[in-house]
Amino acid sequence: MQFFGRLVDSLNTVTNLFANPYRVREVPLSEYVSHSRVMEDGRIMLHRTARSWDCLLINPKTPQNAFRLFQVSSEVEAKAMFVQFATKIRPFYEISPDSLKVDTVQQLTDCLRSHPNWSLAHVAVEMSMKESFRHNHIMCCINDTESEEGMTPLHLACKKDDIDCVRELVEGCGVRLDIADKNGETVFHYAARQSNCQMIELFSKQRSVGVNHLSNSGETPLHIACRLGKTDVAKSLLHCQASCNVVGSNGYPIHTAMKFIQAGCAEAILEADPSQISTEDAHYGGTPLHWAKKSDMIRLLINHGCALNYLSKTGETPLHIMVKRGRFECAMLLLVHGADTNSKGESGNTPLHLAMELDNLDLIKALIVFGADVKLPNDFGETPGLIAARHSKGFEDILGIATVVGSLSKGLDAADGDGYGHRRYDRLLCLDGGGIRGLVLIQLLIAIEQAAGQPVRELFDWISGTSTGGILALAIVHGKSMQYLRCLYFRMKDEVFKGSRPFSSVPLEEFLKKEFGENTKMTDVTKPKVMVTGTLADRHPGELHLFRNYNPPELQHDPPYMRTAEFQAVTQPKDQLVWRAARCSGAAPTYFRPMGRFLDGGLLANNPTLDALTEIHEYSQNLRRKGRENQVKKLGIVVSLGTGKPPQVPVTSVDVFRPSNPWELAKTVFGARELGKMVVDCCTDSDGRAVDRARAWCEMVDIPYFRLNSQLKMDVMLDEIDDAILINMLWDTQIYIHQERERIQQLVQLLLSA
């Protein structure tokens, strides 16, 4: 039996040697009574057995047992490892004898073997044994750097995201925060990579240059936080006096935030130091706006007041950069906030020169629509039109647009004075409804202004509008420029058309209050006269109401309907707010909720021309009845502008009937949908017979009538928000303006001579 026992022990020893000689086991000391003790240091002993060298650590809690640290067959290996273990394990069992368990000892020996060059402090951090930091042997190496990466124990604790060890090292041991590893990174760099802001708050308790240290890769901790998008970390660093003015490999921290599209970090920097909005990078001289890659980042910078047309050292504005990089959304955002389309950069090239070279038709259209000059030469005498002839597939259309832009922008001789009171005839402008397609109205009005050399407000005595046309009519009367309104509409759509229909009315109302003033009355501005349509929907049938900036004419004829109920009287112009009038006129059903008792004026007068003519006639008749014949002026010209005609498409069926089978049910549903759409479109149609009737009315009384309405290549929804679709809509309008340039010139001559 003894033989078999020794055989089993021998097999276990051999198996252990082949399996893992450094696996820690708890063994009884009695097994080693008969074996010689070769070396001893404190509680660690090295025994020589018949087949191996065994290293033991006496367990202070159970003196009869020991932890076998290793069991190897090589004497050289055994003695070398014994020396290492005896030297480095002592502080751990001395400072915390009760915490030593098999698993802990195993982790400790594994760490010592894996990192033989680590100091005791590094090992303590790796083991998360914060209580051992107070041991003298560990305290004396608390700021040592290990040879591989040059990390201090605090570097390692940050890398492990061990906040308990970090706190003990910083508060209890007074470690240095300015030591850099082999990559030139301080503990602030390491902390910046983590999402635990407590580390940086702990570091902030002592001042250190490490917070702004530039690493070998050209990054401060703030650069790292901006690159990785760690907003909270960036805020903590800024609170710790991190500087925004250290130049790194990616410029200043604000430039890094722009490059890596980290809006939160950019916002934090701008809140801490608003002057960073205009900081130039050292290499290119570009502002953060030059570095922006996404429209959200550009919007952030614009909201903080960045300079849109700032020229970098390379002679480029942000718009040049966005065009060069083909960033359509970014370029559009710059354009709608007023970026200069004709700013000259390197070699005298405008953004349009660059777009032509790239043959980017979307950008070409956008730039021309926003006023880029196709005939402006660069330093080599090349115009964008010349480059288009060489590079662009659609250069014929582009050169055609160039012709109309050049001819209309010259303008005609402007009349002296403001024109009011010196004119022989009154002039009427009528603006259709159409939601975001009001951009078509704006583009047409810009063409008229360019040809006349005068703002629209000075060209007309009466302006009427419905829905979006009503908003524009009020904006014109209140002196807003067409270029401003074009940009405003592009910005407004993203604020107003959010979510699903019906849209919240709050953004629209806030937008109108901001533009017209919350307390501005209709009668605050009286020239030119304006009438905006609305539909009184608190009665059936509904009635057309005109919001005016003058007192309405007193009617002599009977009311159109017999009233079976009393309705609240409509307020007078002097009591009506401009923003509310605009909101009432634009309360399109299914798009927005009603404004009190008012719905969109387009329900009854989407083309307000006939209603405006009727109003002017009644106004003149009222003056005659009051003996003020000398104040009556004959109407000399009527200009009606549309919001674009969609292409006609075939309709397969508008038949609605009682179905007798599933197939007929599908046909009925489809027919009902098409019929409903046709009814709505016909009721709100601003072209066709509505135009024919207005033209006939004007011809009967010998008044020149001009109707301008571009043919669109696709149907654009009233709530369209896609910039590319809207730019194509305006491009169609610009082509239409080119085609109708002679009629526009004729129209302008009549306006200026009336």
FENZIBEL-V521633 format. One record per residue. N is the residue number from 0. RES is the residue in one letter. PHI is phi in degrees with one decimal (none if undefined). OMEGA is omega as a letter, one per 30 degrees, with the letter a starting at -180 (NA if undefined). NEAR is the number of other ideal C-beta (glycine too) atoms within 12 Angstrom. Layout:
n	res	phi	omega	near
N	RES	PHI	OMEGA	NEAR
N	RES	PHI	OMEGA	NEAR
//
This chain:
n	res	phi	omega	near
0	M	none	l	7
1	Q	-61.1	l	8
2	F	-62.0	a	9
3	F	-66.3	l	10
4	G	-63.8	l	11
5	R	-64.7	l	14
6	L	-63.5	l	13
7	V	-64.8	l	14
8	D	-61.7	l	20
9	S	-64.1	l	18
10	L	-63.9	l	16
11	N	-63.6	a	21
12	T	-65.4	l	28
13	V	-62.5	l	18
14	T	-61.0	a	17
15	N	-64.1	a	26
16	L	-64.1	a	25
17	F	-77.5	a	16
18	A	-76.7	a	14
19	N	-150.2	a	18
20	P	-66.6	a	29
21	Y	-105.6	l	31
22	R	-76.0	a	25
23	V	-78.6	l	34
24	R	-133.2	l	30
25	E	-91.8	a	26
26	V	-128.0	l	31
27	P	-74.7	l	18
28	L	-65.3	a	25
29	S	-60.4	a	12
30	E	-66.6	a	22
31	Y	-109.2	l	29
32	V	-61.3	a	13
33	S	-87.6	a	12
34	H	-105.1	a	23
35	S	-74.9	l	16
36	R	-95.5	a	23
37	V	-82.9	a	22
38	M	-139.4	a	24
39	E	-152.0	l	18
40	D	-149.0	a	24
41	G	62.8	a	22
42	R	-94.9	a	27
43	I	-104.9	a	36
44	M	-132.9	l	29
45	L	-117.1	a	36
46	H	-109.5	l	32
47	R	-105.6	l	25
48	T	-103.6	a	31
49	A	-62.5	a	17
50	R	-122.8	a	23
51	S	-156.1	l	31
52	W	-112.0	a	35
53	D	-114.4	l	40
54	C	-104.7	a	45
55	L	-120.1	l	42
56	L	-116.8	a	44
57	I	-66.9	l	31
58	N	-83.1	a	30
59	P	-65.4	a	20
60	K	-77.5	l	19
61	T	-132.4	a	19
62	P	-59.2	l	15
63	Q	-75.5	l	16
64	N	-116.0	l	22
65	A	-146.1	l	35
66	F	-91.8	l	39
67	R	-82.8	a	39
68	L	-81.0	l	43
69	F	-158.4	l	38
70	Q	-144.5	a	38
71	V	-120.7	a	32
72	S	-98.0	a	21
73	S	-97.6	l	16
74	E	-66.1	a	17
75	V	-61.1	l	12
76	E	-62.6	a	22
77	A	-63.5	a	32
78	K	-68.9	l	21
79	A	-65.1	a	22
80	M	-69.3	l	31
81	F	-61.6	l	36
82	V	-59.9	a	21
83	Q	-64.6	a	32
84	F	-65.6	a	39
85	A	-61.4	a	28
86	T	-75.0	a	21
87	K	-98.0	a	40
88	I	-85.6	a	44
89	R	-50.0	a	28
90	P	-59.2	a	31
91	F	-75.7	l	41
92	Y	-82.8	l	33
93	E	-78.8	a	25
94	I	-81.5	a	25
95	S	-143.8	a	28
96	P	-65.7	a	25
97	D	-76.1	a	15
98	S	-89.3	a	24
99	L	-78.9	l	34
100	K	-127.6	a	20
101	V	-56.5	a	23
102	D	-63.8	l	17
103	T	-63.8	l	27
104	V	-63.9	l	38
105	Q	-61.8	l	25
106	Q	-62.6	a	25
107	L	-65.5	a	39
108	T	-66.9	l	38
109	D	-62.0	l	23
110	C	-63.8	a	31
111	L	-63.8	l	37
112	R	-73.1	a	28
113	S	-74.3	a	18
114	H	-130.5	a	27
115	P	-64.7	a	22
116	N	-93.7	l	22
117	W	-71.3	l	32
118	S	-77.3	l	32
119	L	-61.8	l	37
120	A	-66.7	l	42
121	H	-62.8	l	41
122	V	-63.1	l	41
123	A	-61.2	l	44
124	V	-67.2	l	41
125	E	-59.4	l	32
126	M	-85.6	a	40
127	S	56.8	l	29
128	M	-98.6	a	36
129	K	-63.5	a	31
130	E	-67.3	a	23
131	S	-83.1	a	41
132	F	-63.2	a	42
133	R	-81.3	l	23
134	H	-66.3	a	27
135	N	-58.2	a	17
136	H	-65.5	l	24
137	I	-84.3	a	37
138	M	-61.8	a	25
139	C	-70.7	l	17
140	C	-118.6	a	28
141	I	-67.3	l	35
142	N	-112.6	l	26
143	D	-67.5	l	29
144	T	-110.0	l	30
145	E	-81.2	a	30
146	S	-75.9	a	15
147	E	-71.1	a	17
148	E	-114.3	l	21
149	G	73.3	a	23
150	M	-81.9	l	35
151	T	-83.4	l	38
152	P	-55.5	l	47
153	L	-69.0	l	48
154	H	-54.3	a	45
155	L	-63.9	l	37
156	A	-62.6	l	40
157	C	-66.7	a	40
158	K	-62.3	l	29
159	K	-81.0	a	28
160	D	57.3	a	21
161	D	-96.8	a	29
162	I	-66.8	a	26
163	D	-67.1	l	24
164	C	-65.4	l	38
165	V	-59.7	a	41
166	R	-62.2	a	24
167	E	-65.1	a	30
168	L	-66.8	a	41
169	V	-77.0	a	34
170	E	-85.9	a	21
171	G	-98.7	a	20
172	C	-113.3	l	32
173	G	62.7	a	17
174	V	-67.2	l	39
175	R	-82.8	a	25
176	L	-105.1	a	37
177	D	-102.4	a	25
178	I	-76.4	a	29
179	A	-106.1	l	31
180	D	-82.2	a	31
181	K	-67.0	l	18
182	N	-93.7	l	22
183	G	75.4	a	24
184	E	-106.2	l	36
185	T	-88.9	l	40
186	V	-64.0	l	43
187	F	-64.8	l	49
188	H	-62.6	a	46
189	Y	-64.0	a	40
190	A	-65.0	a	47
191	A	-65.1	l	47
192	R	-80.9	a	29
193	Q	-93.8	l	29
194	S	-104.4	a	20
195	N	-103.1	a	27
196	C	-73.5	l	27
197	Q	-61.6	l	24
198	M	-59.2	a	42
199	I	-67.1	l	43
200	E	-64.0	l	24
201	L	-65.8	a	31
202	F	-64.4	a	43
203	S	-68.2	a	26
204	K	-72.3	l	19
205	Q	-133.3	a	22
206	R	-71.6	a	14
207	S	-152.1	l	28
208	V	-72.6	a	23
209	G	-62.3	a	38
210	V	-67.1	a	35
211	N	-118.0	a	31
212	H	-70.1	l	34
213	L	-93.5	a	31
214	S	-74.9	l	30
215	N	-62.2	l	17
216	S	-88.0	l	21
217	G	80.1	l	26
218	E	-134.6	l	35
219	T	-86.9	l	42
220	P	-54.9	l	49
221	L	-67.8	l	52
222	H	-58.7	a	46
223	I	-63.0	l	41
224	A	-59.9	l	43
225	C	-70.3	l	46
226	R	-67.5	a	34
227	L	-90.3	l	27
228	G	73.8	a	25
229	K	-94.0	a	32
230	T	-62.9	a	26
231	D	-62.3	l	25
232	V	-65.0	l	41
233	A	-59.9	l	44
234	K	-63.3	l	28
235	S	-64.6	l	33
236	L	-62.8	l	42
237	L	-64.0	l	35
238	H	-66.8	l	21
239	C	-88.0	l	35
240	Q	71.2	l	25
241	A	-64.5	a	41
242	S	-88.6	l	28
243	C	-87.7	a	37
244	N	-110.9	l	25
245	V	-99.3	a	31
246	V	-82.6	l	25
247	G	-117.5	a	35
248	S	-66.6	l	24
249	N	-112.1	l	32
250	G	74.4	l	36
251	Y	-78.8	l	42
252	P	-52.9	l	48
253	I	-64.2	l	52
254	H	-69.1	l	47
255	T	-62.7	l	41
256	A	-60.7	l	43
257	M	-68.2	a	42
258	K	-61.7	a	30
259	F	-101.0	l	30
260	I	55.7	l	25
261	Q	-114.2	a	37
262	A	-65.3	a	30
263	G	-61.1	l	25
264	C	-67.0	l	44
265	A	-62.1	l	48
266	E	-62.2	l	31
267	A	-62.8	l	32
268	I	-64.9	a	40
269	L	-68.1	l	35
270	E	-69.5	a	23
271	A	-74.3	a	27
272	D	-146.9	a	25
273	P	-57.1	a	19
274	S	-67.7	l	20
275	Q	-65.5	a	39
276	I	-62.0	a	32
277	S	-116.8	a	26
278	T	-69.0	l	36
279	E	-90.3	l	28
280	D	-73.4	a	29
281	A	-67.9	a	19
282	H	-86.1	a	19
283	Y	-101.7	a	25
284	G	73.5	a	21
285	G	-90.1	l	35
286	T	-80.8	l	37
287	P	-53.3	a	49
288	L	-65.2	l	46
289	H	-64.7	a	45
290	W	-88.2	a	43
291	A	-65.3	a	41
292	K	-114.9	a	28
293	K	-126.1	a	25
294	S	-64.1	l	29
295	D	-62.4	l	22
296	M	-68.3	l	38
297	I	-64.7	l	38
298	R	-61.3	l	26
299	L	-59.6	a	31
300	L	-67.4	l	41
301	I	-62.5	l	30
302	N	-63.6	l	21
303	H	-96.7	l	27
304	G	83.9	l	19
305	C	-69.5	l	37
306	A	-85.0	a	28
307	L	-70.7	a	33
308	N	-113.1	a	27
309	Y	-69.0	l	34
310	L	-92.3	l	26
311	S	-78.1	l	32
312	K	-63.5	l	17
313	T	-86.2	l	21
314	G	74.7	a	24
315	E	-132.4	l	33
316	T	-85.7	l	38
317	P	-55.1	l	43
318	L	-65.8	l	49
319	H	-57.1	a	45
320	I	-63.5	a	36
321	M	-65.0	l	39
322	V	-68.7	a	40
323	K	-60.0	a	28
324	R	-88.3	l	25
325	G	71.1	a	23
326	R	-92.1	a	34
327	F	-62.6	a	29
328	E	-60.5	l	30
329	C	-64.7	l	40
330	A	-62.1	l	45
331	M	-61.9	a	39
332	L	-63.8	l	36
333	L	-65.6	a	45
334	L	-62.8	a	47
335	V	-74.9	l	38
336	H	-105.7	l	33
337	G	101.0	l	27
338	A	-63.1	a	37
339	D	-78.3	a	29
340	T	-74.0	a	40
341	N	-110.5	l	32
342	S	-68.6	a	36
343	K	-91.5	l	28
344	G	-112.8	a	32
345	E	-59.8	a	24
346	S	60.6	l	19
347	G	75.3	a	22
348	N	-79.0	l	34
349	T	-89.0	l	44
350	P	-54.1	a	47
351	L	-68.8	l	50
352	H	-56.4	a	46
353	L	-67.2	l	39
354	A	-64.1	l	41
355	M	-64.8	a	39
356	E	-64.0	l	27
357	L	-83.1	a	29
358	D	54.1	l	23
359	N	-92.3	a	32
360	L	-63.9	l	26
361	D	-61.0	l	28
362	L	-70.1	l	43
363	I	-59.1	l	45
364	K	-61.6	a	38
365	A	-61.3	a	43
366	L	-65.3	a	47
367	I	-67.3	l	47
368	V	-58.7	a	43
369	F	-92.2	l	43
370	G	98.9	l	35
371	A	-65.6	a	42
372	D	-87.7	a	28
373	V	-73.1	a	42
374	K	-105.4	a	30
375	L	-82.4	a	33
376	P	-81.6	l	22
377	N	-89.9	a	28
378	D	-66.7	l	15
379	F	-98.1	l	13
380	G	80.1	a	13
381	E	-92.4	l	26
382	T	-91.6	l	29
383	P	-57.0	l	44
384	G	-63.2	l	34
385	L	-65.9	l	25
386	I	-64.6	l	32
387	A	-60.7	l	36
388	A	-63.0	a	20
389	R	-89.0	a	18
390	H	-114.5	a	23
391	S	-88.6	l	31
392	K	-71.3	a	15
393	G	-103.3	a	24
394	F	-67.2	a	24
395	E	-63.8	l	16
396	D	-62.7	a	26
397	I	-64.1	l	41
398	L	-67.4	l	28
399	G	-63.2	l	25
400	I	-63.3	a	43
401	A	-57.4	a	35
402	T	-61.9	a	24
403	V	-70.6	l	33
404	V	-61.8	a	37
405	G	-66.1	a	25
406	S	-72.1	a	24
407	L	-73.2	a	33
408	S	-70.8	l	28
409	K	-66.5	l	19
410	G	76.5	l	24
411	L	-105.9	l	26
412	D	-65.4	a	14
413	A	-77.7	l	21
414	A	-74.4	l	24
415	D	-76.1	l	11
416	G	73.3	a	11
417	D	-84.6	l	17
418	G	88.9	a	28
419	Y	-70.1	l	20
420	G	87.5	l	13
421	H	-103.0	a	14
422	R	-87.2	l	29
423	R	-81.6	a	17
424	Y	-127.8	l	26
425	D	-86.0	a	35
426	R	-127.6	a	43
427	L	-115.9	l	47
428	L	-116.4	l	45
429	C	-120.6	a	52
430	L	-120.1	a	53
431	D	-70.3	l	50
432	G	-88.6	l	49
433	G	163.2	l	48
434	G	61.8	a	43
435	I	-65.7	l	40
436	R	-69.3	l	44
437	G	-57.5	l	49
438	L	-58.6	l	48
439	V	-64.0	l	47
440	L	-57.8	a	49
441	I	-63.0	a	45
442	Q	-65.0	l	49
443	L	-66.3	l	45
444	L	-67.5	l	46
445	I	-61.9	l	37
446	A	-62.7	l	43
447	I	-66.3	l	45
448	E	-61.1	a	36
449	Q	-62.6	a	34
450	A	-70.5	a	38
451	A	-87.7	a	38
452	G	72.4	l	21
453	Q	-137.5	l	28
454	P	-69.2	a	30
455	V	-56.6	a	42
456	R	-57.5	a	35
457	E	-93.3	a	30
458	L	-93.1	a	42
459	F	-130.4	l	46
460	D	-97.7	l	40
461	W	-129.0	l	46
462	I	-133.7	l	46
463	S	-120.8	a	50
464	G	-159.5	l	52
465	T	-121.7	l	56
466	S	56.0	l	51
467	T	-62.7	l	50
468	G	-66.1	l	51
469	G	-68.3	l	55
470	I	-61.5	l	51
471	L	-66.3	l	53
472	A	-59.7	l	53
473	L	-66.0	l	48
474	A	-64.7	l	42
475	I	-63.5	a	43
476	V	-59.9	a	42
477	H	-91.3	l	33
478	G	82.3	l	21
479	K	-84.1	a	27
480	S	-75.3	a	23
481	M	-66.3	l	34
482	Q	-62.7	l	28
483	Y	-64.3	a	25
484	L	-66.7	l	36
485	R	-61.7	l	40
486	C	-62.7	a	30
487	L	-62.5	a	32
488	Y	-64.5	l	40
489	F	-65.2	l	40
490	R	-75.4	a	32
491	M	-64.0	a	37
492	K	-59.1	a	34
493	D	-72.1	l	28
494	E	-87.4	a	25
495	V	-90.5	a	36
496	F	-91.1	l	30
497	K	-111.3	l	19
498	G	79.8	a	16
499	S	-108.2	l	10
500	R	-76.7	f	19
501	P	-71.1	a	21
502	F	-73.0	l	29
503	S	-61.9	a	19
504	S	-80.0	a	28
505	V	-60.4	l	17
506	P	-59.1	l	22
507	L	-64.2	a	37
508	E	-67.1	l	28
509	E	-65.0	l	18
510	F	-61.5	a	30
511	L	-68.0	l	36
512	K	-62.9	a	21
513	K	-65.3	a	19
514	E	-79.6	a	29
515	F	-105.8	a	35
516	G	91.2	a	19
517	E	-73.8	a	16
518	N	-120.1	a	14
519	T	-70.7	a	27
520	K	-92.8	a	26
521	M	-60.3	a	38
522	T	-88.7	l	25
523	D	-67.4	l	24
524	V	-125.8	a	27
525	T	-110.1	l	20
526	K	-129.5	f	25
527	P	-71.2	l	35
528	K	-71.8	a	38
529	V	-129.3	l	47
530	M	-134.4	a	46
531	V	-121.1	a	53
532	T	-83.0	l	52
533	G	-146.8	a	45
534	T	-113.2	l	42
535	L	-73.5	a	31
536	A	-108.0	l	26
537	D	-93.2	a	22
538	R	-148.9	l	24
539	H	-132.7	f	13
540	P	-67.7	l	15
541	G	-68.9	a	26
542	E	-122.3	l	27
543	L	-78.5	l	35
544	H	-123.7	l	40
545	L	-109.6	l	43
546	F	-85.6	a	47
547	R	-123.4	l	41
548	N	-105.8	l	34
549	Y	-143.9	l	29
550	N	-72.2	a	20
551	P	-68.1	l	24
552	P	-67.5	l	26
553	E	-84.8	a	14
554	L	-85.5	a	16
555	Q	-101.7	a	12
556	H	-87.7	a	10
557	D	-71.0	l	8
558	P	-62.6	a	11
559	P	-70.1	a	12
560	Y	-130.7	l	14
561	M	-76.0	a	9
562	R	-87.6	l	13
563	T	-105.2	l	8
564	A	-152.5	l	10
565	E	-91.0	a	8
566	F	-113.0	l	18
567	Q	-61.8	a	12
568	A	-67.2	l	11
569	V	-77.6	a	24
570	T	-67.9	l	22
571	Q	-83.8	a	16
572	P	-52.4	a	28
573	K	-67.1	a	18
574	D	-105.5	a	19
575	Q	-93.6	l	37
576	L	-87.0	a	29
577	V	-61.6	a	39
578	W	-64.6	l	35
579	R	-70.3	l	36
580	A	-62.2	l	46
581	A	-63.5	a	47
582	R	-66.0	l	40
583	C	-63.4	a	46
584	S	-67.4	a	51
585	G	-102.2	a	52
586	A	-84.0	a	40
587	A	-68.6	l	42
588	P	-56.3	a	25
589	T	75.8	l	20
590	Y	-97.9	l	31
591	F	-137.8	l	34
592	R	-69.3	l	24
593	P	-59.2	l	26
594	M	-101.3	a	34
595	G	64.9	l	24
596	R	-98.7	a	22
597	F	-106.8	l	41
598	L	-118.7	a	38
599	D	-53.4	l	46
600	G	-64.5	a	49
601	G	-66.3	l	44
602	L	-63.2	a	32
603	L	-117.0	a	31
604	A	-153.0	l	43
605	N	-67.5	l	46
606	N	-108.6	a	43
607	P	-84.3	a	49
608	T	-61.4	a	46
609	L	-62.7	l	33
610	D	-68.6	l	39
611	A	-68.2	l	46
612	L	-62.8	l	33
613	T	-63.1	a	28
614	E	-62.7	a	35
615	I	-64.9	l	43
616	H	-61.7	a	26
617	E	-66.3	l	24
618	Y	-64.4	l	33
619	S	-65.9	l	26
620	Q	-62.0	l	20
621	N	-65.6	l	23
622	L	-64.3	a	21
623	R	-64.5	a	18
624	R	-63.2	a	16
625	K	-92.2	l	17
626	G	76.1	a	10
627	R	-111.5	a	15
628	E	-58.5	a	14
629	N	-67.7	l	10
630	Q	-91.5	a	15
631	V	-82.7	l	22
632	K	-119.7	l	26
633	K	-71.4	l	22
634	L	-75.5	a	35
635	G	-101.5	a	30
636	I	-162.7	l	35
637	V	-123.1	l	44
638	V	-117.3	a	46
639	S	-117.8	a	45
640	L	-115.8	l	54
641	G	-103.2	a	41
642	T	-101.5	l	50
643	G	98.5	l	45
644	K	-98.9	l	31
645	P	-72.4	l	28
646	P	-68.8	l	14
647	Q	-74.3	a	13
648	V	-128.0	a	12
649	P	-71.6	l	8
650	V	-117.7	a	16
651	T	-77.3	a	12
652	S	-162.5	l	19
653	V	-124.1	a	21
654	D	-81.2	l	19
655	V	-120.8	a	20
656	F	-150.5	l	17
657	R	-79.5	a	12
658	P	-77.1	l	17
659	S	-114.1	l	10
660	N	-152.9	a	11
661	P	-58.2	l	10
662	W	-64.2	l	11
663	E	-67.0	l	17
664	L	-61.9	l	16
665	A	-63.5	l	14
666	K	-65.0	a	23
667	T	-67.2	l	22
668	V	-62.8	l	19
669	F	-64.0	l	22
670	G	-64.0	l	23
671	A	-64.0	l	21
672	R	-64.4	l	20
673	E	-65.3	l	22
674	L	-65.5	l	22
675	G	-60.3	l	18
676	K	-63.2	a	19
677	M	-66.0	l	21
678	V	-62.4	l	15
679	V	-62.7	a	20
680	D	-63.8	a	25
681	C	-68.6	a	17
682	C	-67.2	a	22
683	T	-105.0	a	33
684	D	-65.1	l	27
685	S	-103.7	l	46
686	D	-113.0	l	32
687	G	61.9	a	20
688	R	-67.0	l	14
689	A	-60.6	l	32
690	V	-73.3	a	29
691	D	-60.7	a	20
692	R	-66.4	l	24
693	A	-64.8	l	36
694	R	-63.9	l	25
695	A	-62.1	l	18
696	W	-58.9	a	26
697	C	-68.6	a	30
698	E	-65.3	a	14
699	M	-64.3	a	12
700	V	-107.9	l	19
701	D	61.8	l	14
702	I	-115.0	l	29
703	P	-59.0	a	27
704	Y	-124.2	l	32
705	F	-123.6	l	34
706	R	-115.8	l	31
707	L	-119.4	l	39
708	N	-156.1	a	37
709	S	-73.8	l	37
710	Q	-86.5	a	23
711	L	-92.3	a	33
712	K	-82.5	l	19
713	M	-146.1	l	21
714	D	-76.5	a	22
715	V	-102.3	a	34
716	M	-66.8	a	25
717	L	-64.7	a	39
718	D	-112.5	l	31
719	E	-64.8	l	34
720	I	-121.6	a	27
721	D	-73.6	a	22
722	D	-60.7	a	34
723	A	-63.1	l	24
724	I	-65.4	a	28
725	L	-69.1	l	44
726	I	-65.7	l	35
727	N	-64.1	l	30
728	M	-62.5	l	43
729	L	-71.2	l	46
730	W	-64.5	l	38
731	D	-59.3	l	36
732	T	-66.2	a	43
733	Q	-66.9	l	44
734	I	-63.4	l	34
735	Y	-61.3	l	31
736	I	-60.4	l	41
737	H	-61.8	a	31
738	Q	-67.6	a	21
739	E	-102.2	a	28
740	R	-60.8	l	29
741	E	-68.0	l	16
742	R	-68.7	l	24
743	I	-66.3	l	34
744	Q	-62.7	l	25
745	Q	-63.2	l	22
746	L	-59.1	a	39
747	V	-65.7	l	38
748	Q	-60.4	l	23
749	L	-67.6	l	29
750	L	-62.2	a	38
751	L	-77.6	a	29
752	S	-100.6	a	21
753	A	-67.0	NA	29
//
